[in-house]
């Protein structure tokens, strides 16, 4: 299965030249949480159980789950690769179109994978995978709808990587016994380079996952930075407000350029364009990188610009 991703800025630079690019090809916040100076221990020592425990306490408070239900991992992507190998392969139903790593990692682990347009088509699966809100079209399902789905499948994995601005969508506060939640730290807090995520699940499954991940799977700087960032509620509230307004502004700008909004989340927007390849190249000439998809010649995804300079360059490129 083809495993394409955003963030492939090297390819854009090699093709179009220049080094002052604005990377809007991912859903990573362009206004990252401001990282302060870190302690010497974060850099010089192996991660401690105390540092991990502190992060678990802060993160559980943010997500609204119990501490024993939460495990930090080296990015949600690490869990996506490991989880299919913890269970005996069977019949998996995966939301489509969606984040392609889920189907790819399941197939690599020996699962028989079929795609589904939504939860209504997943009943009876040994494993169902839903991204909520979905990437790239922003479709969303209520906790009640996903709880109903959980009762019709053996296991349910819900990828909530883009749910931080939408806690109303999360199952974390009332998790069904057979359900696993995946959360990403890097997207909302704008620090994708830390490679940090969380798994929320029953404690016995977390014990298996911890064993599979091995010791020190999350580095010391990530533990320290994330604990401070996730406790900063003032920054989080300001960030949600900015992206709520900025996503609407981006839709307006895109419509003026002749593109039709096709969905999205607080952190990215999806557009139906007359020609996605031409639209991507148009932006690339202004050193703005965007995301296309192999299954659509019309869809183009844009992250949210983070500064006035970025907005000005995007407006100029779209109005040229």
N, C-alpha and C positions, 0 to 999 in steps of 0.2 A: 504494500500500500504506500502511495506517495505521502511523504511526511514533510509538507511545506510549512513554513513559518514566516512571521514577520521578523523584523529586526535584522534582516540580511543586508545591512547597510554597506558592507564591503562590496557586494555586487553592484550596488548603485554607484558607489564611488569609482569603481573600476570602469563602468560604462560611461558615466557622465562627467567624471572628474570633480575636482573641488573637495574641500575638507570642512566647510562650514555648513553641514547638512542639518536639517530639522527632521528628526526621525519620528514620523507619525504612523509608522507601519505597525506599531504595537499598541496595546492598551495600557501601557505603563504611564502613570501620571507624570506629566512634564513639569510639575511643581513639586519636587520631592521634599519629604520631611528633612529639615536641616540637621544633618548629623553633627553632633558636637565632638570634641576631643574624647577619645576613649581611654579607659584605664589601661595601665601597663599590663595588667593581668589578662585583659581581653586579647592582647596581641601575643604575649609571651608564654602563656600557660595553656595547657589543654583545657577545653571546656569542662566546667565543674557541674556536679549535680545541683549545687546551690543556684548557679546561674540559670540552668535549665528550669529548675523549679520556680524561680522568680518569674521567668518568662511565661511559664504555663499558668501561673496565677493571674498575671496581667491579661494574657490572651483569653483565658476562660471568662474573665470579667467582661472583656470586649464582646465575645461571641455569645455569652449567656449560657454556656454549658458548664458541666461539672469538671473539676480539674482532672479527675481520673479518666475522663473521656477524651483528653486532648494530648496529642503527641506532636512536637515540632519535628519537621523533616527538612531535608535539603531541597526545598521547593516542592510545590504541588506536583511538579513533573516527576520527582523521585517516587512519590506515592503512586502515580499513574503507571509507572513502570513496574513497581514491586507488587502491588495488590493482586494483579491477575495471577501471579505465581504462588500466592498463598492458598489458593483454592483449586480444587480439582476442575480442570477445564470442562465446560459444558456449553450451553446455548446462551449467547449474550445478545441483548438487544441494545443498540446504541443510537441515541438521538442523531439525526442527520438532516441538514448539514450542521456540523458543530466542530468543536476542537478535535482535530484529526488524530491526535496522539492516543485518544482512548481506544478507538477501533484498532489502530496500528499496534499498540502494546498488547491488547487482548489477542489479536491474531498471532503475534509473535510468541505468545505463551500457550498457543494451542487451542484457544477458544474458537468455536464456530460463531462468527459474528454476522448478524443481520442488522440492517439499518431500520430505523423507525422515524416517522415524521413527528411523533409526539407520544406522550404517555399512554394514550388509548391503544396504541399498537404494541405495547410491551408486555401485556399480561401473559403469564406462564413462563417467562424467561427464567433461566437459572441466575442470571445477572442482568440488571437493567442499569444503564448509565444515562444520566440527564445532566446537562449543564444549565445552571439556573442563576442569574439570567444567562441566556445562551450567547455563545460566541460563534458566528459574527452577527446574527440578526437581532439579538436582544430579546427574543421571546422569553416569557417568564411564566412560572407556575406557582400557585399559592402553596404554602405548607400543607393545607388540607388536601389539595389535589395530589401532592407527592406522597403524603401519608396513605392515601387511598391506593396509590400505585404500589407502595411498599407491601401492602397486604396481598397483592396478586403475583408477586415474584419472590424467588428464594432470597435474593440479595439485591439491594439498591445502592448504587453509588451516585451521589449528587455532587457535582463540581460547582462550588460556590465561589470560584476565584474572583468574580466581579461583583460579589454581593455586599461588599463593605458599605457602600452608600445606601444599600437597601436591606437593612436588617429585617424588615417585614417579610422578606422572601425566605429567610433562613429557617431550616429545621433544627438548628442547634439547641434551642430552648426546650424542644419536645421531640427528641430523636427516637424514631422507631427502632426496635431491637436489631433488626436486620439491615440497618442503613448506615452507610459510611459517608461522611462529608469531607470534601477537600477544600481547603482555603489557601489562598495565595497571599503572602505578605507584600511582595515586591510591587504588585500592580497599584494598589490604592496609595501606598506610602511612597511610590515612585523610586524604589530601591531594588530593582530587579537583579542587580549584580550581587546581592547578598545570597541569592538562591535559598530562600526560606519560605516554608509553607507549613500548614498544619493539617493533621488528620483528626477528625472528631468521630469517635466510634466507641463500641463496647470495649472495656478494658482488656478482655482476653484477646481480641483482635489486635489491639495496640501492642500488646506484649509480643505477638508474633511478628508484627511489623517492625518493632524495635530490634528484634533479633535478626531479621532479614537485612535491616539497614546497617547493622554493625555499630561499634562504639564510635562516639564523637562524630556522628553524621552531620551535626550542625556545628559550625565553627563559633568560636568565642565572640568575635566582633558581631556576628549576626544575632546571637543571644542578647548581647548588651544593647545593641542599637534597637532591636525590635521591642524589647521591654520598655525602653524609654519612649519610643514612638507611639506604641499602642496605648500608653498611659496619657498621651497628650490629647485630651478630648477637645481642647480649644482649636488646635490645628485641624483635627478631623472635622469638626463642625464647619470651619471656614472652607475646607477643601470640598466638602459636599455642596455647600452653597455655591462656590465658584463653578464647579462642574455642572451643577444643575442649570445655571444660567448660560455657561459657555457652550454646552451641548445644544441648547436651543439656538444660540447665535450661529454655531457652525451649520446647523440645518438651514437656517435662513440664507447664509452665504452660499451654500451649495445649491440651493434652489435658484438663486439668482444666476448661477453658472449653468443652469439647465439640468441639474441632477435632481433625482427624486429620492427623498429619504426612504430608506428601506428597513429602518430599525436601528438598534444600538443600545448602549448603556450610558451611564455617566462618564465612562472613561474612553469610549470610542463611538463612532457613528458609522453606519453603513449606507451606501448610496447606490442607486440604480442609475448607471450612466449609459449614454448611447454606445460607448466603446471604452471599456475599462483600461485596455492597453494604452489607448491614446490619452486617456485622462491621467494615467500614471506617468506617462512620459511628459505630458504638459507640466505637471508638478515637479518632476525630476529636473527639468531644465532650470527650475528655480531652486534646485537643491532641497526639495521637500520630498521625502520618501513616504510612500503609501503602500497599502496592502491589496493585492489582487488574490483571486482564488481560482484554482485549476478547474473547478466545476462550473464557473460562470464567466462569460465574457463581458458581463455588464456590471457586476458588483465591484465596488471599490470601498475599502474601509479606511477611515482616518481617525487617528487619535486626536485628543483635544489640545490645541496649542496652549502653551503655558505662559507666554509673555507677550507684551505689546509688539515687540519686534517680530515674534513668530506669527502673530495675527496679521501684521502689516505685510509680511512677505507672502503669506497665503492669499490674502485679499488681492494683492498685486498679481499673483500668478493666475488666479481664477478670473480676474477681470481683464487680463491681457488679450 
